[in-house]
Amino acid sequence: MGAYVIDSALFRDQFSTAQMREIFSDEQTVQRWLDVEAALAKVQARLGIIPQAAADEICAKARAELIDLPDLKREMDRTSHPIVPLLRAMKKVCSGDAAEYIHWGATTQDIIDTGTMLQVRDALDIIGKRYAEMEGHLVKLAATHRDLTMVARSHGQQALPITFGFKVAVWVEEIRRNRERFDAMKARVLVGQFSGAVGTLAALGDKGIAVQEALFEELGLGCPRIHWHVSRDSIAELACVLAICTGTIGKIAHEVYSLQKTETAELEEPFAMGKVGSSTMPHKRNPPTCETVVALARLVRNTAPMALESIMAEHERDKIVLQTEREFISRLCCMCDAAALKMNYVCANLTVRPANMERNLFIQRGLLMSEAVMMGLSDRLGRQEAHEIVYEVCMDVFERGGDFREALLANPKVAAGIDAETIDRMLEPHGYTGMAGLFVDRVVGKVGAE
């Protein structure tokens, strides 16, 4: 087992995905550093700052497979520096004096921050696609079950009837808001860093801005108006937005988990023969996927405070902040991706149990419909008086047992103004879902789409 779950061959797929691990692998981290160095040399040659031949050689040799990673690691340990050993390694593989022109006017943090943004961009592309897929699965669920009546619950207790499609449509809208946050955040986060030692680009004289703009155009990143060496608010926003997005996924997973409980049994995460719930209780059908998603959401959420702490950076450079980010950025992206992938699987293959939803509408023997009865009595008795009467009847049924309908008919104040047929209509849950269906249509795009 690895020192951390993402490194564990046994547990890594619960907390990450192969794609995300590859993006943040040592090989890809070094490659992204080299990509920045190569792009920098390319645009500097174009601007006449370094020889074209040197830039061509740097670009040709800026390949991680040419770098001896174990030796690079030894040099990083010896020098306590990440980029100087890389520059020395490049000098070994570049012919002539080409390596003398690598890293021209740059500082280490320029390369590392920009390399990280290239990795984050790749990560967000994958995560964003997963969110889009999830929205599609949920829209289909909402439309399919638009009119499937079920119990709504508040404070953990039965409240009123809704439809399952209505419940899912609420999830859809939250996912959509998160996708809007996600896309808006990318414009602020996916910004390169090339500013020199303290952000002034002094080493490049009057060509600094031209190099900066050309470099980020080459790399496909945003160009900052001023350096962000110690302005880590964009990293904090990345963590917070991903925490919100994964929180929504965790909320949906927890709802499936809750509604899969034996006594409720209205939903179930995908099951296939061979999936084992317990080593001692063969009958168990647990929701391990949803449980893992909820755990991931909590872990991601706990990354946000560290990212917010990193905003408080010192002077013009603060390695304490950078070391903190080095620990959590890859972990954050890995866990977000794992949560989204797992929840896509659940949403695409969710088992919905209409018979159990129907059963649960009646387990309180009519009490679910107390609001409908109260509103029906309000025209004759006034709302508050009707509430008091229905409350007393409900509490008596709750404590003594029995049937809500029979208790209503036995109450003289109720029976004086409403006949049994009217009470029966009031106690019909399928006719008391309000505008649930219309709201579903609005969300899935059938009515009122903008």
C-alpha positions in Angstrom: 0.0 0.0 0.0 1.3 3.5 -0.8 1.9 6.2 1.7 -1.1 7.9 0.4 -4.3 6.4 -1.1 -3.8 7.9 -4.6 -0.4 6.1 -4.8 -1.8 2.8 -3.6 -2.2 0.1 -6.3 -5.1 -1.3 -4.1 -7.0 1.9 -3.4 -6.0 4.5 -6.0 -9.1 4.0 -8.2 -11.4 4.9 -5.3 -9.7 8.2 -4.9 -8.5 9.1 -8.4 -8.6 8.0 -12.0 -5.9 6.8 -14.3 -6.3 9.9 -16.6 -5.8 12.3 -13.7 -2.9 10.4 -12.2 -1.2 10.6 -15.6 -1.8 14.4 -15.8 -0.1 14.9 -12.5 2.6 12.2 -12.8 6.3 13.1 -12.4 6.8 12.6 -16.1 4.0 14.9 -17.1 5.0 17.5 -14.5 8.5 17.6 -15.9 7.1 17.6 -19.5 4.9 20.6 -18.7 8.0 22.5 -17.3 9.8 21.7 -20.5 6.8 22.7 -22.6 7.0 26.2 -20.9 10.7 26.4 -21.5 10.4 25.4 -25.1 7.5 27.8 -25.8 9.6 30.6 -24.1 12.6 29.8 -26.3 10.3 29.7 -29.4 8.8 33.1 -28.9 12.1 34.7 -27.9 13.7 33.5 -31.1 10.8 34.9 -33.0 11.3 38.2 -31.3 15.1 38.2 -32.0 16.1 37.8 -28.3 17.8 34.4 -28.7 19.3 32.6 -31.7 16.8 30.6 -33.8 19.1 27.6 -33.9 19.2 27.6 -30.1 15.4 27.7 -29.9 15.1 24.9 -32.4 17.4 22.7 -30.4 15.7 23.5 -27.1 12.3 22.6 -28.6 13.7 19.4 -30.1 15.1 18.2 -26.8 12.4 19.4 -24.4 11.1 15.9 -23.9 10.8 14.3 -20.5 11.9 10.9 -21.8 15.4 12.4 -22.4 15.7 13.5 -18.8 17.1 11.0 -16.2 14.3 11.4 -13.6 16.2 9.5 -10.8 19.2 11.7 -11.4 17.0 14.8 -11.5 15.5 13.9 -8.2 19.0 13.4 -6.7 20.0 16.9 -7.9 16.7 18.4 -6.6 17.5 16.9 -3.2 21.1 18.2 -3.3 20.3 21.7 -4.5 16.9 22.1 -2.7 15.7 23.5 -6.0 13.4 22.0 -8.7 14.3 23.9 -11.9 18.1 24.4 -11.8 18.6 20.7 -11.9 16.3 20.5 -14.9 18.3 23.3 -16.7 21.5 21.3 -16.0 19.9 18.2 -17.4 18.8 20.0 -20.5 22.4 21.2 -21.0 23.5 17.6 -21.1 21.1 16.7 -23.9 21.2 19.9 -26.0 24.0 20.2 -28.6 26.3 23.2 -28.9 25.5 26.2 -26.7 21.7 26.0 -27.1 21.1 25.3 -23.4 22.7 28.6 -22.5 19.6 30.3 -23.9 17.0 28.2 -22.1 15.1 29.9 -19.2 16.1 33.4 -20.6 14.6 36.1 -18.3 12.5 33.6 -16.4 12.4 32.6 -12.7 11.6 29.2 -11.3 8.1 30.1 -10.2 7.3 31.3 -13.7 8.0 27.8 -15.0 6.3 25.9 -12.2 3.1 28.1 -12.0 2.7 28.0 -15.7 3.4 24.3 -15.9 0.8 23.7 -13.2 -1.8 25.7 -15.1 -1.2 23.5 -18.1 -1.9 20.5 -15.9 -4.9 22.1 -14.3 -6.3 23.0 -17.7 -6.0 19.3 -18.8 -7.6 18.3 -15.5 -10.5 20.7 -15.9 -11.2 19.6 -19.4 -11.8 16.1 -18.1 -13.8 17.1 -15.1 -15.9 19.5 -17.1 -16.9 16.8 -19.5 -17.9 14.6 -16.6 -20.2 17.3 -15.3 -21.8 17.7 -18.7 -22.3 13.9 -18.8 -23.9 14.0 -15.3 -26.3 16.7 -16.3 -27.4 14.6 -19.3 -28.0 11.5 -17.1 -30.0 13.6 -14.6 -32.1 15.3 -17.2 -33.0 11.9 -18.6 -33.9 10.7 -15.1 -36.0 13.8 -14.4 -37.9 13.5 -17.6 -38.5 9.7 -17.3 -39.9 10.0 -13.8 -41.7 13.4 -14.2 -44.9 12.0 -12.7 -43.6 9.3 -10.4 -45.1 10.3 -7.0 -43.0 9.8 -3.9 -42.7 11.2 -0.4 -40.9 14.5 0.1 -39.0 14.6 3.4 -38.1 17.6 5.6 -36.0 17.3 8.8 -35.7 13.6 8.0 -39.5 13.1 8.3 -42.3 12.6 5.8 -43.6 15.9 4.6 -45.8 16.0 1.4 -45.9 14.2 -1.9 -43.6 15.3 -4.8 -42.5 13.4 -7.8 -39.1 11.8 -8.3 -38.6 13.8 -11.4 -39.1 16.9 -9.4 -36.4 15.9 -6.9 -34.0 15.1 -9.7 -34.8 18.4 -11.5 -33.5 20.2 -8.4 -30.2 18.4 -8.8 -30.1 19.3 -12.5 -30.4 23.0 -11.8 -27.7 22.8 -9.1 -25.4 21.0 -11.5 -26.0 23.7 -14.1 -25.2 26.5 -11.7 -22.0 24.6 -10.8 -21.1 24.3 -14.5 -21.6 28.0 -14.9 -19.3 28.7 -11.9 -16.8 26.2 -13.3 -16.7 27.8 -16.7 -16.5 31.3 -15.3 -13.7 30.3 -12.9 -11.5 28.9 -15.7 -11.1 32.3 -17.3 -9.6 33.6 -14.0 -7.6 30.5 -13.1 -6.1 29.4 -16.4 -3.6 32.3 -16.5 0.1 31.9 -17.1 3.0 33.2 -15.1 6.0 34.9 -16.7 7.2 37.9 -14.8 10.9 37.3 -13.8 12.4 37.4 -10.4 10.1 39.8 -8.6 7.5 40.4 -11.3 8.9 43.3 -13.2 10.4 41.5 -16.2 13.5 43.6 -15.7 15.9 41.0 -17.2 14.2 41.4 -20.6 14.2 45.2 -20.8 11.6 46.7 -23.1 10.8 43.3 -24.7 9.4 41.7 -21.5 5.7 42.4 -22.3 6.0 41.2 -25.8 7.6 37.9 -24.7 4.9 37.5 -22.0 2.0 38.0 -24.4 3.5 35.8 -27.1 4.3 33.1 -24.6 0.8 32.7 -23.3 -0.7 32.9 -26.8 1.6 30.0 -27.7 0.6 28.0 -24.6 -3.1 28.9 -24.9 -3.3 30.5 -21.4 -4.6 33.8 -20.3 -2.1 36.7 -19.9 -2.1 38.4 -16.5 -2.1 42.2 -16.3 0.6 41.9 -13.5 2.3 39.0 -11.9 0.6 36.7 -9.4 3.6 35.2 -7.7 2.0 36.0 -4.3 -1.6 36.5 -5.5 -3.0 33.0 -4.9 -6.6 33.9 -5.0 -7.1 32.1 -8.3 -5.8 28.9 -6.8 -8.2 29.5 -3.8 -11.0 30.0 -6.3 -10.1 26.8 -8.1 -10.3 24.9 -4.8 -13.5 26.5 -3.6 -15.4 26.0 -6.9 -14.3 22.4 -7.1 -15.4 22.0 -3.5 -18.8 23.4 -4.4 -19.2 21.2 -7.5 -18.0 18.0 -5.7 -20.3 19.0 -2.7 -23.3 18.8 -5.0 -22.2 15.5 -6.3 -21.7 14.3 -2.7 -25.2 15.6 -1.8 -26.8 13.6 -4.6 -24.8 10.5 -3.6 -25.9 10.9 0.0 -29.5 11.2 -1.1 -29.2 7.9 -3.0 -27.5 6.4 0.1 -30.3 7.6 2.3 -33.1 6.4 0.0 -31.4 3.0 -0.3 -31.8 2.2 3.4 -33.8 -1.0 3.9 -36.8 0.7 5.5 -37.1 3.1 2.6 -35.7 1.2 -0.4 -36.8 3.7 -3.0 -33.5 4.0 -4.9 -30.5 1.7 -5.2 -27.1 2.4 -6.7 -26.1 0.0 -9.5 -25.9 -3.7 -8.4 -24.4 -6.7 -10.2 -24.0 -10.2 -9.0 -20.6 -10.5 -7.3 -20.8 -7.2 -5.5 -20.5 -8.1 -1.8 -22.1 -6.0 1.0 -20.6 -7.8 4.0 -18.1 -10.5 4.9 -20.4 -11.8 7.5 -23.9 -10.9 6.4 -24.6 -12.3 2.9 -27.9 -10.5 2.5 -26.4 -7.0 2.5 -26.6 -4.8 -0.5 -24.6 -1.8 0.5 -24.1 1.5 -1.4 -20.3 1.5 -1.5 -20.0 3.8 -4.6 -22.2 6.5 -3.0 -20.4 6.1 0.3 -17.1 6.7 -1.5 -18.4 9.8 -3.3 -19.6 11.3 -0.1 -16.2 10.7 1.5 -14.5 12.3 -1.5 -16.8 15.3 -1.3 -15.8 15.8 2.3 -12.1 15.4 1.5 -12.3 17.9 -1.3 -14.2 20.4 0.9 -11.4 20.2 3.5 -8.9 21.3 0.8 -10.6 24.7 0.5 -9.4 26.1 3.9 -5.8 25.3 2.9 -6.2 27.1 -0.4 -7.8 30.1 1.3 -4.9 30.2 3.8 -2.5 30.4 0.9 -3.9 33.8 -0.1 -1.9 35.2 2.8 1.4 35.1 1.0 4.4 37.2 2.0 6.3 39.9 0.1 7.1 39.1 -3.6 7.7 35.3 -3.1 6.6 32.8 -0.6 7.7 29.2 -0.9 5.6 28.1 2.1 2.5 28.9 0.0 3.9 27.1 -3.0 4.7 24.0 -1.1 1.2 23.9 0.3 -0.3 24.1 -3.2 2.1 21.5 -4.5 0.6 19.1 -2.0 -3.1 19.7 -2.6 -3.7 20.8 -6.3 -3.1 17.3 -7.8 -5.0 15.6 -4.9 -7.9 18.0 -5.3 -8.2 17.3 -9.1 -7.8 13.6 -8.6 -10.6 13.4 -6.0 -12.9 15.7 -7.9 -12.5 13.5 -11.0 -13.0 10.3 -9.1 -16.2 11.6 -7.5 -17.6 12.8 -10.8 -16.8 9.5 -12.6 -18.3 7.4 -9.9 -21.5 9.5 -9.7 -21.9 9.4 -13.5 -22.0 5.6 -13.2 -24.6 5.8 -10.5 -26.8 8.3 -12.3 -26.6 6.4 -15.6 -27.6 3.1 -14.0 -29.6 4.1 -11.0 -32.3 1.6 -9.9 -35.6 3.3 -9.1 -38.2 1.3 -7.2 -41.7 2.8 -7.9 -43.5 0.1 -5.9 -41.6 1.1 -2.7 -42.2 4.8 -3.4 -45.9 4.0 -3.6 -45.8 1.9 -0.4 -44.1 4.7 1.5 -46.8 7.2 0.5 -49.2 5.3 2.8 -47.1 4.1 5.7 -48.4 6.9 7.9 -52.0 5.9 7.0 -52.9 9.3 5.6 -51.0 11.7 7.8 -48.8 12.6 4.8 -51.8 14.6 3.5 -52.5 16.8 6.6 -51.7 20.0 4.7 -54.3 19.1 2.0 -56.9 18.5 4.7 -56.0 21.7 6.6 -56.3 23.8 3.4 -59.6 22.1 2.6 -61.0 23.0 6.0 -59.6 26.6 5.9 -62.4 28.0 3.7 -65.0 27.1 6.3 -63.1 27.4 9.6 -60.2 29.8 8.8 -56.7 28.6 8.3 -55.5 28.8 11.9 -58.5 27.1 13.3 -58.2 24.4 10.7 -54.6 23.9 11.6 -55.4 23.5 15.3 -58.1 20.9 14.6 -56.0 18.9 12.1 -53.0 19.1 14.4 -54.9 17.6 17.3 -56.3 14.8 15.0 -52.8 14.1 13.6 -51.1 14.0 17.1 -53.8 11.6 18.3 -53.3 9.3 15.4 -49.6 9.5 15.7 -49.6 8.6 19.4 -52.5 6.1 19.5 -52.2 4.6 16.1 -55.2 4.2 13.8 -56.1 5.7 10.5 -56.2 9.5 9.6 -59.3 9.2 7.5 -61.3 7.5 10.3 -60.0 10.0 12.9 -61.1 12.9 10.7 -64.6 11.4 10.2 -64.8 10.9 13.9 -64.1 14.5 14.7 -67.4 16.5 14.8 -65.8 19.8 13.7 -64.4 18.1 10.6 -67.4 15.9 9.8 -69.8 18.8 10.1 -68.6 20.4 7.0 -66.9 17.8 4.8 -68.2 14.4 3.7 -66.3 11.2 3.3 -65.9 11.5 -0.4 -64.3 14.9 -0.1 -61.9 13.6 2.6 -61.0 10.7 0.3 -60.0 13.2 -2.4 -58.0 15.2 0.0 -56.1 12.1 1.1 -55.1 11.1 -2.4 -51.3 11.8 -2.6 -51.0 11.5 -6.4 -53.2 14.5 -6.9 -51.3 16.8 -4.5 -47.9 17.3 -6.2 -48.6 20.8 -7.1 -46.6 22.2 -10.1 -44.0 19.5 -9.8 -44.5 18.3 -13.3 -44.4 21.9 -14.7 -41.2 22.6 -12.8 -39.6 19.4 -14.3 -40.6 20.5 -17.8 -39.0 23.9 -17.2 -35.8 22.3 -16.1 -35.5 19.7 -18.9 -36.4 22.3 -21.5 -40.0 21.4 -22.5 -41.6 24.6 -21.2 -40.3 28.1 -20.6 -36.8 27.4 -21.8 -34.7 30.5 -22.2 
